[in-house]
Amino acid sequence: MEQFLEHTVQIEVQQPIDQVWELWSDVTQMPRWMKWIEAVEMSDDLPGVSKWRLGSNGFTFSWQSRITKQIKHQIIQWESTTGLSNRGAVRFYDRHGTTIVKLSISYHVPNILGQMMDRLFIGRLVESVLQADLDRFRTYADSKAEAVSTTV
């Protein structure tokens, strides 16, 4: 039996929505700002399907995901189809020059793990990691914008 945990974090990025969307929708670049994501590979055969590998402290998890909903400049929603059971969505809110990025992730935790660790502790840890990932994404988006402005 598994327990289902969900976490939501958000951040404001000082870049326009079209740029934020472009950077986030290239999932192969996520290891640049998501600390525990080691690799993301897009399927050559199946559109919207990707293979993910997460690693931390000697543990490695992998899964295959598919995009279940995508509306440009609004939402990318996914769910795993194999491996580590998870689903989530990233939403984008246009603030006319800045963009709110809201990330929601849900995953299953085996009951034995849930019993061994305080769910509140797990939740705080995961949310702090996700918030730090979003902070790194903001820095990444800012550096990309700066690089473009210096080449123009």
N, C-alpha and C positions, 0 to 999 in steps of 0.2 A: 504494500500500500504506500502511496506517495502523498506528500503534502504539497499544495500549490502555493507558492509565494509570489507576490507582485510588488514591484518597486517603480516609482515614477520620480524623475528629476527633470529640471529644466534650467535653461540658461539663456541669456540674451547675448546675441552675437552682433557686433557693431559692423555688420556687412549686409548688403541687400539680399533679399530672399533668393534671387536667381543664382547668386554666387554660392550661398549656403547650400541650396538644393543641389547644385552641381557637385560640390565637394562631398556632401554626405551620400549622395546616390551612387558614388563610385565606391562600392563596399570593399573592393580590393585594397583600398587605401586605409581602411579602418585600423589596422595594426599600428599606424602612425600615431593615433591618439587613444586607442583603447588598449590599456596596459596589459590585460591578460589575453587579448586576442593575438595569437601567433601568426595566423594566416587565414585569408579568405580567397577562395578561388571560384570564379564563375564557371558554370557548366557550359561547355561548347555545344552540347546537344539540346539542352532544355532551357528555354528562356525563363529568366526569373528564378533560377535555381542556383544555389551556391553551396560550397562546402566550407565549413568553419572548423578551426582548431583553436582551442583555448588551453592555456597552460599556466600553471602556477605552482611553485614549490615542489616540482617533480611530478605533479599530477597533470595529465593531459586528457582532455575531453574533446570529442569531435561530434559533428552532426551535419546533416544536410538540411537546408532551409529552402522554402519557396516563398516568393512574394505573393500574398493573397489579395492585396489591394494597394494600388499606387495611383495617386492623383497628384500631378505635378504641382509643386510649390505648396502642397497641403499635407500629404500623408504617405508614408511607406509602412505597410503592415506585413508581417511575416509570421510563419510558424515552421517549426522543425518537422521534417518528415521521417528522419532517422536519427539515431544517436541521442544525445542529450536533449531531453524534452523541454522545449521553450517556445515562446511566442511573444510578440510585442508589436510596438508601433513607435514610429518617430513622427511627430507632428511639427509643422512649420507654421508660424504666425508672422505675417508681414506687418512690420511696424514702420513702414515707409522710410527705409534707410537702414533699419536694424531688423533683426529676425529673432523671434523666440523659437528655440528648439526644445521640444518636450519629448523625452524618451521614457517609454513604459516597457518594462521587461517582466515577463512572468516565466517561472520555471518550476519544475517539480523537484522536491527534495524527498528522498526516501525517508519513511517514518523513523527508522532507527537513527538516522542522522538528525532529524528534527527532535528526537527525544534526547539525544546526547548533547545537543547545543541549544541554547536559548534562541528561540525564533526572533526575539527582539534584537539580540546581539547579531545574528546573521543578517537581519534586515538593515541594521545600522551600518554594518560592514559593507554590504553590497551597495547600499545607497551612497556611501562615501566614495567607494571605488567608481561608481557610475558618475557621480558629480565631478570627481577629478578627471574622468574621461571627457566629460563635456567641457571642462576648463581647458584641457589640452586641445580639444576640437576648436574652441574659440581662438586659442593661440595659433593653431594651424591655419584657420581661416584668415586671421589677421596677417600672418606671414605670407600667405598666397596673394592676398590683396596688395600687400606692400611690394611684393616681387613684381606684380603686374604693373603697378604704378611707377616703379623705377625703370621699367623697360619701355614705357610709353614716352 
